[in-house]
Amino acid sequence: MSKHSPHYWGIRMALLEVRQLNYVYAAGTPFEKHALNNVSLSVEKGELIGVIGHTGSGKSTLVQHLNGLLRPTSGTVVLDGKDIWENPKAIRSVRFRVGMVFQYPEHQLFEETVRRDIAFGPRNRGLSEEEIEAAVKKAASFAGLREELLDSSPFDLSGGQKRRAAIAGVMAMEPEILVLDEPTAGLDPRSRERMLSRIERYRRENGTTVMLVSHSMEDVAAIADRVLVMNRGEVAMFDTTEAVFSRAEELEAMGLSVPSVTRIFFELRRRGYDVGGNVYTVEQAVARLLPLLKRGCSS
Ligand code: ADP
């Protein structure tokens, strides 16, 4: 089965499967912590999954299993039909197939120039110099990094530029799965929106599976196809964004709040008003309501 064909004998195969995953930190010590409890999930090629949950719910622990940074205490992580730990010596290759951008990835930069940093992945894939250059430019464009910055030292970049450079570095590896841990942390609302639309565009144009970890419901709601909700080391929900957001009370009980504007629209629909699908921001709500109000006023 090729890595680009998740179909096998007509059966749709998941690109990624996590089966009965358990993880215990500091096992056998007084600091023992059961961080993941029987986590099972399956993700198909090209999906954009939002991963949300309260601090300490197990989001980071889970995603660090996807590229083999952590080894399950029990259970398996299956990539393209194969247990990633089947051959522990080959675990390094999984790090190129599942690209991970950590929180505050600006600390992931270590080369002399931004260009060399972004070129690390393509060079490792054995591409020619021309192909490397093309891959670097493509990734920089997806991450929103201006080309004239490629010859700067990463240390001379602003905070936002550093983050875009680090994201470009992981995108340039052309991973099958791109995992972004809080990519909008600390950004102002406009930069945040731009970052999300860049991620969306990257997924759309490359067909890459993306997992976006965030504590912001607005972020994941804006771009995710499905949302995974973690709570106390367990999968609390894994469903379409629409379905997850309709369970506002349960989410609130887990310390997660659906945007108020989303709740208002739910309530209006529940009371029989035809106000269309979900909205997550005030701007969306205004755009949706204005025509309805105008119609109402003129009738
Ligand atoms: P999240 O990413 O949702 O904030 P984490 O996966 O970081 O959650 O943490 C899950 C649980 O595991 C928390 O209770 C946290 O305190 C604990 N934990 C995380 N990292 C470590 C570690 N290195 N050693 C011990 N416990 C840890």
py3Dmol code that shows the C-alpha trace and the ligand (Angstrom):
import py3Dmol

protein = """\
ATOM      1  CA  MET A   1       0.000   0.000   0.000  1.00  0.00           C
ATOM      2  CA  SER A   2       1.519   3.343  -1.002  1.00  0.00           C
ATOM      3  CA  LYS A   3       1.660   6.159   1.490  1.00  0.00           C
ATOM      4  CA  HIS A   4      -0.627   8.201  -0.747  1.00  0.00           C
ATOM      5  CA  SER A   5      -3.412   5.644  -0.963  1.00  0.00           C
ATOM      6  CA  PRO A   6      -5.330   5.079   2.231  1.00  0.00           C
ATOM      7  CA  HIS A   7      -7.611   2.705   0.271  1.00  0.00           C
ATOM      8  CA  TYR A   8      -7.005  -1.003   0.515  1.00  0.00           C
ATOM      9  CA  TRP A   9      -9.293  -3.509  -1.196  1.00  0.00           C
ATOM     10  CA  GLY A  10     -11.946  -0.816  -1.342  1.00  0.00           C
ATOM     11  CA  ILE A  11     -11.864  -0.243   2.418  1.00  0.00           C
ATOM     12  CA  ARG A  12     -11.036   3.295   3.500  1.00  0.00           C
ATOM     13  CA  MET A  13      -8.044   3.091   5.820  1.00  0.00           C
ATOM     14  CA  ALA A  14      -7.207   5.688   8.422  1.00  0.00           C
ATOM     15  CA  LEU A  15      -3.922   7.539   7.929  1.00  0.00           C
ATOM     16  CA  LEU A  16      -3.419   7.645  11.666  1.00  0.00           C
ATOM     17  CA  GLU A  17      -4.856   5.434  14.368  1.00  0.00           C
ATOM     18  CA  VAL A  18      -4.288   5.603  18.078  1.00  0.00           C
ATOM     19  CA  ARG A  19      -5.381   2.430  19.832  1.00  0.00           C
ATOM     20  CA  GLN A  20      -5.947   2.097  23.561  1.00  0.00           C
ATOM     21  CA  LEU A  21      -3.106   4.479  24.355  1.00  0.00           C
ATOM     22  CA  ASN A  22      -2.019   4.867  27.967  1.00  0.00           C
ATOM     23  CA  TYR A  23       0.850   6.985  29.197  1.00  0.00           C
ATOM     24  CA  VAL A  24       2.227   7.278  32.702  1.00  0.00           C
ATOM     25  CA  TYR A  25       4.842   9.908  33.612  1.00  0.00           C
ATOM     26  CA  ALA A  26       7.400   9.024  36.264  1.00  0.00           C
ATOM     27  CA  ALA A  27       5.983   5.526  36.723  1.00  0.00           C
ATOM     28  CA  GLY A  28       6.789   3.923  40.064  1.00  0.00           C
ATOM     29  CA  THR A  29       7.777   7.211  41.735  1.00  0.00           C
ATOM     30  CA  PRO A  30       5.729   9.374  44.126  1.00  0.00           C
ATOM     31  CA  PHE A  31       5.236  11.756  41.145  1.00  0.00           C
ATOM     32  CA  GLU A  32       3.558   9.109  39.009  1.00  0.00           C
ATOM     33  CA  LYS A  33       0.939  10.649  36.729  1.00  0.00           C
ATOM     34  CA  HIS A  34      -1.426   8.729  34.480  1.00  0.00           C
ATOM     35  CA  ALA A  35      -1.615  11.360  31.723  1.00  0.00           C
ATOM     36  CA  LEU A  36      -3.459   9.377  29.021  1.00  0.00           C
ATOM     37  CA  ASN A  37      -6.135   6.827  29.686  1.00  0.00           C
ATOM     38  CA  ASN A  38      -7.237   4.434  26.922  1.00  0.00           C
ATOM     39  CA  VAL A  39      -7.138   7.020  24.173  1.00  0.00           C
ATOM     40  CA  SER A  40      -8.360   5.698  20.820  1.00  0.00           C
ATOM     41  CA  LEU A  41      -8.982   7.726  17.691  1.00  0.00           C
ATOM     42  CA  SER A  42      -8.635   7.593  13.973  1.00  0.00           C
ATOM     43  CA  VAL A  43      -7.834  10.356  11.485  1.00  0.00           C
ATOM     44  CA  GLU A  44      -8.076  10.278   7.700  1.00  0.00           C
ATOM     45  CA  LYS A  45      -5.781  11.851   5.141  1.00  0.00           C
ATOM     46  CA  GLY A  46      -6.398  15.551   4.577  1.00  0.00           C
ATOM     47  CA  GLU A  47      -8.483  16.150   7.696  1.00  0.00           C
ATOM     48  CA  LEU A  48      -7.941  19.234   9.820  1.00  0.00           C
ATOM     49  CA  ILE A  49      -8.479  18.214  13.416  1.00  0.00           C
ATOM     50  CA  GLY A  50      -8.721  20.697  16.252  1.00  0.00           C
ATOM     51  CA  VAL A  51      -7.510  19.341  19.593  1.00  0.00           C
ATOM     52  CA  ILE A  52      -8.879  21.204  22.583  1.00  0.00           C
ATOM     53  CA  GLY A  53      -8.947  20.676  26.316  1.00  0.00           C
ATOM     54  CA  HIS A  54      -8.191  22.384  29.573  1.00  0.00           C
ATOM     55  CA  THR A  55      -4.536  22.785  30.647  1.00  0.00           C
ATOM     56  CA  GLY A  56      -3.304  19.426  31.862  1.00  0.00           C
ATOM     57  CA  SER A  57      -5.942  17.439  29.944  1.00  0.00           C
ATOM     58  CA  GLY A  58      -3.287  15.511  27.994  1.00  0.00           C
ATOM     59  CA  LYS A  59      -3.167  17.331  24.630  1.00  0.00           C
ATOM     60  CA  SER A  60       0.633  17.705  24.505  1.00  0.00           C
ATOM     61  CA  THR A  61       1.239  14.220  25.840  1.00  0.00           C
ATOM     62  CA  LEU A  62      -1.025  12.826  23.118  1.00  0.00           C
ATOM     63  CA  VAL A  63       0.557  14.692  20.197  1.00  0.00           C
ATOM     64  CA  GLN A  64       4.075  13.842  21.364  1.00  0.00           C
ATOM     65  CA  HIS A  65       3.129  10.196  20.814  1.00  0.00           C
ATOM     66  CA  LEU A  66       2.262  10.825  17.175  1.00  0.00           C
ATOM     67  CA  ASN A  67       5.855  11.334  16.053  1.00  0.00           C
ATOM     68  CA  GLY A  68       7.428   9.007  18.568  1.00  0.00           C
ATOM     69  CA  LEU A  69       8.771  11.618  20.989  1.00  0.00           C
ATOM     70  CA  LEU A  70       7.037   9.645  23.720  1.00  0.00           C
ATOM     71  CA  ARG A  71       6.662   5.876  23.699  1.00  0.00           C
ATOM     72  CA  PRO A  72       3.300   4.513  24.872  1.00  0.00           C
ATOM     73  CA  THR A  73       3.202   2.876  28.287  1.00  0.00           C
ATOM     74  CA  SER A  74       0.658   0.646  26.572  1.00  0.00           C
ATOM     75  CA  GLY A  75      -1.307   0.804  23.342  1.00  0.00           C
ATOM     76  CA  THR A  76      -0.220   1.639  19.818  1.00  0.00           C
ATOM     77  CA  VAL A  77       0.131   4.493  17.361  1.00  0.00           C
ATOM     78  CA  VAL A  78      -0.472   3.267  13.821  1.00  0.00           C
ATOM     79  CA  LEU A  79       0.645   5.380  10.865  1.00  0.00           C
ATOM     80  CA  ASP A  80      -0.475   4.251   7.429  1.00  0.00           C
ATOM     81  CA  GLY A  81      -1.315   0.781   8.764  1.00  0.00           C
ATOM     82  CA  LYS A  82       1.964   0.267  10.665  1.00  0.00           C
ATOM     83  CA  ASP A  83       2.767   0.480  14.371  1.00  0.00           C
ATOM     84  CA  ILE A  84       5.368   3.274  14.543  1.00  0.00           C
ATOM     85  CA  TRP A  85       7.268   1.390  17.281  1.00  0.00           C
ATOM     86  CA  GLU A  86       7.391  -1.879  15.319  1.00  0.00           C
ATOM     87  CA  ASN A  87      11.032  -1.112  14.618  1.00  0.00           C
ATOM     88  CA  PRO A  88      12.266   1.291  17.343  1.00  0.00           C
ATOM     89  CA  LYS A  89      15.456   1.986  15.351  1.00  0.00           C
ATOM     90  CA  ALA A  90      13.344   3.536  12.572  1.00  0.00           C
ATOM     91  CA  ILE A  91      11.518   5.925  14.890  1.00  0.00           C
ATOM     92  CA  ARG A  92      13.582   8.848  13.576  1.00  0.00           C
ATOM     93  CA  SER A  93      11.963   8.502  10.150  1.00  0.00           C
ATOM     94  CA  VAL A  94       8.566   9.001  11.791  1.00  0.00           C
ATOM     95  CA  ARG A  95       9.733  12.461  12.932  1.00  0.00           C
ATOM     96  CA  PHE A  96       9.914  13.486   9.264  1.00  0.00           C
ATOM     97  CA  ARG A  97       6.520  12.003   8.428  1.00  0.00           C
ATOM     98  CA  VAL A  98       4.788  13.671  11.363  1.00  0.00           C
ATOM     99  CA  GLY A  99       6.041  17.251  11.615  1.00  0.00           C
ATOM    100  CA  MET A 100       5.657  18.862  15.022  1.00  0.00           C
ATOM    101  CA  VAL A 101       5.671  22.581  15.708  1.00  0.00           C
ATOM    102  CA  PHE A 102       5.881  23.158  19.422  1.00  0.00           C
ATOM    103  CA  GLN A 103       4.479  25.956  21.476  1.00  0.00           C
ATOM    104  CA  TYR A 104       6.739  28.978  21.020  1.00  0.00           C
ATOM    105  CA  PRO A 105       8.592  27.262  18.143  1.00  0.00           C
ATOM    106  CA  GLU A 106      10.899  30.252  17.851  1.00  0.00           C
ATOM    107  CA  HIS A 107      13.167  28.232  20.162  1.00  0.00           C
ATOM    108  CA  GLN A 108      13.400  25.519  17.472  1.00  0.00           C
ATOM    109  CA  LEU A 109      15.661  27.661  15.250  1.00  0.00           C
ATOM    110  CA  PHE A 110      19.339  26.852  15.399  1.00  0.00           C
ATOM    111  CA  GLU A 111      21.070  27.499  12.033  1.00  0.00           C
ATOM    112  CA  GLU A 112      23.066  30.549  10.916  1.00  0.00           C
ATOM    113  CA  THR A 113      20.466  31.727   8.444  1.00  0.00           C
ATOM    114  CA  VAL A 114      16.730  31.277   8.152  1.00  0.00           C
ATOM    115  CA  ARG A 115      17.245  29.709   4.714  1.00  0.00           C
ATOM    116  CA  ARG A 116      19.503  26.999   6.164  1.00  0.00           C
ATOM    117  CA  ASP A 117      17.037  26.357   8.944  1.00  0.00           C
ATOM    118  CA  ILE A 118      14.142  25.835   6.559  1.00  0.00           C
ATOM    119  CA  ALA A 119      16.387  23.783   4.232  1.00  0.00           C
ATOM    120  CA  PHE A 120      17.158  21.233   6.959  1.00  0.00           C
ATOM    121  CA  GLY A 121      14.184  18.970   6.144  1.00  0.00           C
ATOM    122  CA  PRO A 122      14.461  19.091   2.336  1.00  0.00           C
ATOM    123  CA  ARG A 123      18.233  18.456   2.576  1.00  0.00           C
ATOM    124  CA  ASN A 124      17.533  15.437   4.747  1.00  0.00           C
ATOM    125  CA  ARG A 125      15.186  14.112   2.087  1.00  0.00           C
ATOM    126  CA  GLY A 126      18.134  14.067  -0.302  1.00  0.00           C
ATOM    127  CA  LEU A 127      16.812  16.721  -2.705  1.00  0.00           C
ATOM    128  CA  SER A 128      19.074  18.553  -5.185  1.00  0.00           C
ATOM    129  CA  GLU A 129      20.181  22.141  -4.417  1.00  0.00           C
ATOM    130  CA  GLU A 130      17.575  23.518  -6.838  1.00  0.00           C
ATOM    131  CA  GLU A 131      14.804  21.432  -5.341  1.00  0.00           C
ATOM    132  CA  ILE A 132      15.855  22.493  -1.850  1.00  0.00           C
ATOM    133  CA  GLU A 133      15.714  26.161  -2.867  1.00  0.00           C
ATOM    134  CA  ALA A 134      12.238  25.666  -4.375  1.00  0.00           C
ATOM    135  CA  ALA A 135      11.027  23.826  -1.256  1.00  0.00           C
ATOM    136  CA  VAL A 136      12.375  26.596   1.006  1.00  0.00           C
ATOM    137  CA  LYS A 137      10.621  29.316  -0.995  1.00  0.00           C
ATOM    138  CA  LYS A 138       7.364  27.388  -1.118  1.00  0.00           C
ATOM    139  CA  ALA A 139       7.358  26.756   2.636  1.00  0.00           C
ATOM    140  CA  ALA A 140       8.303  30.384   3.394  1.00  0.00           C
ATOM    141  CA  SER A 141       5.375  31.537   1.283  1.00  0.00           C
ATOM    142  CA  PHE A 142       2.935  29.198   3.049  1.00  0.00           C
ATOM    143  CA  ALA A 143       4.154  30.368   6.443  1.00  0.00           C
ATOM    144  CA  GLY A 144       3.907  34.031   5.409  1.00  0.00           C
ATOM    145  CA  LEU A 145       7.632  34.730   5.667  1.00  0.00           C
ATOM    146  CA  ARG A 146       9.008  37.334   3.251  1.00  0.00           C
ATOM    147  CA  GLU A 147      11.795  36.050   0.990  1.00  0.00           C
ATOM    148  CA  GLU A 148      14.196  38.870   1.866  1.00  0.00           C
ATOM    149  CA  LEU A 149      14.308  37.498   5.417  1.00  0.00           C
ATOM    150  CA  LEU A 150      15.722  34.159   4.273  1.00  0.00           C
ATOM    151  CA  ASP A 151      19.322  35.345   4.523  1.00  0.00           C
ATOM    152  CA  SER A 152      18.927  36.865   7.980  1.00  0.00           C
ATOM    153  CA  SER A 153      20.072  35.203  11.133  1.00  0.00           C
ATOM    154  CA  PRO A 154      17.079  33.709  12.994  1.00  0.00           C
ATOM    155  CA  PHE A 155      18.221  35.749  15.994  1.00  0.00           C
ATOM    156  CA  ASP A 156      17.642  39.025  14.138  1.00  0.00           C
ATOM    157  CA  LEU A 157      13.996  38.279  13.432  1.00  0.00           C
ATOM    158  CA  SER A 158      11.048  39.606  15.400  1.00  0.00           C
ATOM    159  CA  GLY A 159       9.053  37.169  17.541  1.00  0.00           C
ATOM    160  CA  GLY A 160       6.346  36.740  14.901  1.00  0.00           C
ATOM    161  CA  GLN A 161       8.900  36.253  12.111  1.00  0.00           C
ATOM    162  CA  LYS A 162      10.738  33.631  14.158  1.00  0.00           C
ATOM    163  CA  ARG A 163       7.546  31.703  14.643  1.00  0.00           C
ATOM    164  CA  ARG A 164       6.759  31.823  10.913  1.00  0.00           C
ATOM    165  CA  ALA A 165      10.311  30.673  10.138  1.00  0.00           C
ATOM    166  CA  ALA A 166       9.974  27.709  12.494  1.00  0.00           C
ATOM    167  CA  ILE A 167       6.614  26.761  10.989  1.00  0.00           C
ATOM    168  CA  ALA A 168       8.098  27.053   7.475  1.00  0.00           C
ATOM    169  CA  GLY A 169      10.891  24.692   8.565  1.00  0.00           C
ATOM    170  CA  VAL A 170       8.416  21.991   9.500  1.00  0.00           C
ATOM    171  CA  MET A 171       6.220  22.614   6.437  1.00  0.00           C
ATOM    172  CA  ALA A 172       9.306  22.242   4.219  1.00  0.00           C
ATOM    173  CA  MET A 173       9.708  18.654   5.439  1.00  0.00           C
ATOM    174  CA  GLU A 174       6.407  17.993   3.638  1.00  0.00           C
ATOM    175  CA  PRO A 175       5.161  15.848   6.490  1.00  0.00           C
ATOM    176  CA  GLU A 176       2.121  13.606   6.009  1.00  0.00           C
ATOM    177  CA  ILE A 177       0.771  14.985   9.259  1.00  0.00           C
ATOM    178  CA  LEU A 178       1.482  18.492  10.525  1.00  0.00           C
ATOM    179  CA  VAL A 179       0.949  18.954  14.259  1.00  0.00           C
ATOM    180  CA  LEU A 180       0.821  22.524  15.539  1.00  0.00           C
ATOM    181  CA  ASP A 181       0.802  23.027  19.301  1.00  0.00           C
ATOM    182  CA  GLU A 182      -0.788  26.414  20.114  1.00  0.00           C
ATOM    183  CA  PRO A 183       0.480  28.177  16.967  1.00  0.00           C
ATOM    184  CA  THR A 184      -1.413  31.356  17.839  1.00  0.00           C
ATOM    185  CA  ALA A 185      -0.233  31.610  21.461  1.00  0.00           C
ATOM    186  CA  GLY A 186       0.623  35.200  22.328  1.00  0.00           C
ATOM    187  CA  LEU A 187      -0.429  36.649  18.952  1.00  0.00           C
ATOM    188  CA  ASP A 188      -2.704  39.681  18.625  1.00  0.00           C
ATOM    189  CA  PRO A 189      -6.138  39.044  17.020  1.00  0.00           C
ATOM    190  CA  ARG A 190      -5.073  40.085  13.502  1.00  0.00           C
ATOM    191  CA  SER A 191      -1.882  38.005  13.443  1.00  0.00           C
ATOM    192  CA  ARG A 192      -3.884  35.161  14.886  1.00  0.00           C
ATOM    193  CA  GLU A 193      -6.419  35.300  12.068  1.00  0.00           C
ATOM    194  CA  ARG A 194      -3.648  35.464   9.475  1.00  0.00           C
ATOM    195  CA  MET A 195      -1.872  32.478  11.011  1.00  0.00           C
ATOM    196  CA  LEU A 196      -5.070  30.423  10.925  1.00  0.00           C
ATOM    197  CA  SER A 197      -5.784  31.271   7.317  1.00  0.00           C
ATOM    198  CA  ARG A 198      -2.202  30.315   6.375  1.00  0.00           C
ATOM    199  CA  ILE A 199      -2.635  26.935   8.034  1.00  0.00           C
ATOM    200  CA  GLU A 200      -5.948  26.473   6.237  1.00  0.00           C
ATOM    201  CA  ARG A 201      -4.400  27.370   2.888  1.00  0.00           C
ATOM    202  CA  TYR A 202      -1.476  24.994   3.459  1.00  0.00           C
ATOM    203  CA  ARG A 203      -3.861  22.139   4.216  1.00  0.00           C
ATOM    204  CA  ARG A 204      -6.085  22.956   1.228  1.00  0.00           C
ATOM    205  CA  GLU A 205      -3.248  23.157  -1.281  1.00  0.00           C
ATOM    206  CA  ASN A 206      -1.182  20.234  -0.021  1.00  0.00           C
ATOM    207  CA  GLY A 207      -3.876  17.866   1.224  1.00  0.00           C
ATOM    208  CA  THR A 208      -1.817  17.428   4.388  1.00  0.00           C
ATOM    209  CA  THR A 209      -3.491  16.144   7.529  1.00  0.00           C
ATOM    210  CA  VAL A 210      -3.273  18.839  10.189  1.00  0.00           C
ATOM    211  CA  MET A 211      -3.753  18.579  13.934  1.00  0.00           C
ATOM    212  CA  LEU A 212      -4.133  21.942  15.589  1.00  0.00           C
ATOM    213  CA  VAL A 213      -3.781  21.943  19.359  1.00  0.00           C
ATOM    214  CA  SER A 214      -5.322  24.954  21.004  1.00  0.00           C
ATOM    215  CA  HIS A 215      -7.063  26.059  24.116  1.00  0.00           C
ATOM    216  CA  SER A 216      -9.005  28.527  21.988  1.00  0.00           C
ATOM    217  CA  MET A 217     -12.399  27.306  20.843  1.00  0.00           C
ATOM    218  CA  GLU A 218     -12.621  30.188  18.385  1.00  0.00           C
ATOM    219  CA  ASP A 219      -9.391  29.107  16.687  1.00  0.00           C
ATOM    220  CA  VAL A 220     -10.383  25.517  16.113  1.00  0.00           C
ATOM    221  CA  ALA A 221     -13.959  26.412  15.244  1.00  0.00           C
ATOM    222  CA  ALA A 222     -12.730  28.719  12.516  1.00  0.00           C
ATOM    223  CA  ILE A 223     -10.872  26.028  10.552  1.00  0.00           C
ATOM    224  CA  ALA A 224     -11.322  22.477  11.929  1.00  0.00           C
ATOM    225  CA  ASP A 225     -13.332  19.727  10.220  1.00  0.00           C
ATOM    226  CA  ARG A 226     -13.535  17.728  13.434  1.00  0.00           C
ATOM    227  CA  VAL A 227     -12.736  18.532  17.017  1.00  0.00           C
ATOM    228  CA  LEU A 228     -11.136  16.239  19.555  1.00  0.00           C
ATOM    229  CA  VAL A 229     -11.899  17.250  23.125  1.00  0.00           C
ATOM    230  CA  MET A 230      -9.525  15.916  25.773  1.00  0.00           C
ATOM    231  CA  ASN A 231     -10.511  15.880  29.423  1.00  0.00           C
ATOM    232  CA  ARG A 232      -8.462  14.402  32.276  1.00  0.00           C
ATOM    233  CA  GLY A 233      -6.403  12.253  29.915  1.00  0.00           C
ATOM    234  CA  GLU A 234      -9.407  10.835  28.104  1.00  0.00           C
ATOM    235  CA  VAL A 235     -11.190  11.509  24.827  1.00  0.00           C
ATOM    236  CA  ALA A 236     -14.335  13.322  25.937  1.00  0.00           C
ATOM    237  CA  MET A 237     -15.658  14.028  22.417  1.00  0.00           C
ATOM    238  CA  PHE A 238     -14.468  13.530  18.853  1.00  0.00           C
ATOM    239  CA  ASP A 239     -16.947  14.771  16.322  1.00  0.00           C
ATOM    240  CA  THR A 240     -17.676  17.462  13.744  1.00  0.00           C
ATOM    241  CA  THR A 241     -17.130  21.023  14.955  1.00  0.00           C
ATOM    242  CA  GLU A 242     -20.868  21.595  14.734  1.00  0.00           C
ATOM    243  CA  ALA A 243     -21.710  18.557  16.885  1.00  0.00           C
ATOM    244  CA  VAL A 244     -19.053  19.326  19.502  1.00  0.00           C
ATOM    245  CA  PHE A 245     -20.111  22.951  19.847  1.00  0.00           C
ATOM    246  CA  SER A 246     -23.719  21.977  20.316  1.00  0.00           C
ATOM    247  CA  ARG A 247     -22.711  20.363  23.631  1.00  0.00           C
ATOM    248  CA  ALA A 248     -21.920  23.710  25.219  1.00  0.00           C
ATOM    249  CA  GLU A 249     -22.889  22.758  28.769  1.00  0.00           C
ATOM    250  CA  GLU A 250     -20.661  19.679  28.846  1.00  0.00           C
ATOM    251  CA  LEU A 251     -17.797  21.727  27.420  1.00  0.00           C
ATOM    252  CA  GLU A 252     -18.268  24.357  30.078  1.00  0.00           C
ATOM    253  CA  ALA A 253     -18.174  21.687  32.764  1.00  0.00           C
ATOM    254  CA  MET A 254     -14.696  20.814  31.416  1.00  0.00           C
ATOM    255  CA  GLY A 255     -13.561  24.419  31.719  1.00  0.00           C
ATOM    256  CA  LEU A 256     -14.040  25.182  28.013  1.00  0.00           C
ATOM    257  CA  SER A 257     -16.423  27.815  26.875  1.00  0.00           C
ATOM    258  CA  VAL A 258     -18.226  28.103  23.597  1.00  0.00           C
ATOM    259  CA  PRO A 259     -18.132  31.729  22.364  1.00  0.00           C
ATOM    260  CA  SER A 260     -21.241  33.594  23.601  1.00  0.00           C
ATOM    261  CA  VAL A 261     -22.146  34.611  20.073  1.00  0.00           C
ATOM    262  CA  THR A 262     -22.217  30.929  19.054  1.00  0.00           C
ATOM    263  CA  ARG A 263     -24.550  30.152  21.959  1.00  0.00           C
ATOM    264  CA  ILE A 264     -26.932  32.932  20.928  1.00  0.00           C
ATOM    265  CA  PHE A 265     -27.220  31.447  17.435  1.00  0.00           C
ATOM    266  CA  PHE A 266     -27.819  27.971  18.849  1.00  0.00           C
ATOM    267  CA  GLU A 267     -30.561  29.326  21.021  1.00  0.00           C
ATOM    268  CA  LEU A 268     -32.186  31.220  18.133  1.00  0.00           C
ATOM    269  CA  ARG A 269     -32.166  28.071  16.008  1.00  0.00           C
ATOM    270  CA  ARG A 270     -33.532  26.016  18.884  1.00  0.00           C
ATOM    271  CA  ARG A 271     -36.415  28.462  19.107  1.00  0.00           C
ATOM    272  CA  GLY A 272     -37.159  27.956  15.433  1.00  0.00           C
ATOM    273  CA  TYR A 273     -35.476  31.008  13.854  1.00  0.00           C
ATOM    274  CA  ASP A 274     -33.802  30.354  10.527  1.00  0.00           C
ATOM    275  CA  VAL A 275     -30.465  32.094  11.195  1.00  0.00           C
ATOM    276  CA  GLY A 276     -28.284  29.678   9.197  1.00  0.00           C
ATOM    277  CA  GLY A 277     -25.296  27.587  10.386  1.00  0.00           C
ATOM    278  CA  ASN A 278     -22.821  28.206  13.166  1.00  0.00           C
ATOM    279  CA  VAL A 279     -21.047  31.482  13.766  1.00  0.00           C
ATOM    280  CA  TYR A 280     -18.050  31.902  16.017  1.00  0.00           C
ATOM    281  CA  THR A 281     -17.166  35.571  15.842  1.00  0.00           C
ATOM    282  CA  VAL A 282     -18.990  38.873  16.243  1.00  0.00           C
ATOM    283  CA  GLU A 283     -18.101  39.791  12.626  1.00  0.00           C
ATOM    284  CA  GLN A 284     -19.693  36.590  11.319  1.00  0.00           C
ATOM    285  CA  ALA A 285     -22.770  37.193  13.452  1.00  0.00           C
ATOM    286  CA  VAL A 286     -23.196  40.744  12.168  1.00  0.00           C
ATOM    287  CA  ALA A 287     -22.759  39.612   8.549  1.00  0.00           C
ATOM    288  CA  ARG A 288     -25.413  36.937   9.084  1.00  0.00           C
ATOM    289  CA  LEU A 289     -27.898  39.087  10.993  1.00  0.00           C
ATOM    290  CA  LEU A 290     -27.756  42.303   8.956  1.00  0.00           C
ATOM    291  CA  PRO A 291     -29.620  40.989   5.894  1.00  0.00           C
ATOM    292  CA  LEU A 292     -32.212  39.342   8.161  1.00  0.00           C
ATOM    293  CA  LEU A 293     -32.727  42.538  10.142  1.00  0.00           C
ATOM    294  CA  LYS A 294     -32.934  44.639   6.977  1.00  0.00           C
ATOM    295  CA  ARG A 295     -35.546  42.282   5.559  1.00  0.00           C
ATOM    296  CA  GLY A 296     -37.448  42.451   8.858  1.00  0.00           C
ATOM    297  CA  CYS A 297     -37.334  46.271   8.960  1.00  0.00           C
ATOM    298  CA  SER A 298     -38.520  46.717   5.381  1.00  0.00           C
ATOM    299  CA  SER A 299     -41.466  44.312   5.681  1.00  0.00           C
TER     300      SER A 299
END
"""
ligand_1 = """\
27
ADP
P -2.030 19.734 28.154
O -1.151 19.716 26.958
O -3.457 19.447 27.824
O -1.897 20.976 28.976
P -0.205 17.726 29.199
O -0.188 16.614 28.220
O 0.930 18.689 29.178
O -1.600 18.498 29.093
O -0.289 17.122 30.673
C -1.122 16.036 31.032
C -0.834 15.677 32.483
O 0.473 15.126 32.591
C -0.879 16.868 33.436
O -1.412 16.443 34.663
C 0.570 17.246 33.590
O 0.813 17.830 34.851
C 1.267 15.889 33.480
N 2.619 16.032 32.902
C 2.944 16.618 31.715
N 4.265 16.551 31.500
C 4.803 15.921 32.568
C 6.125 15.525 32.929
N 7.172 15.773 32.136
N 6.282 14.867 34.114
C 5.230 14.598 34.918
N 3.960 14.924 34.636
C 3.738 15.572 33.459
"""
view = py3Dmol.view(width=600, height=400)
view.addModel(protein, "pdb")
view.setStyle({"model": 0}, {"cartoon": {"style": "trace"}})
view.addModel(ligand_1, "xyz")
view.setStyle({"model": 1}, {"stick": {}})
view.zoomTo()
view.show()
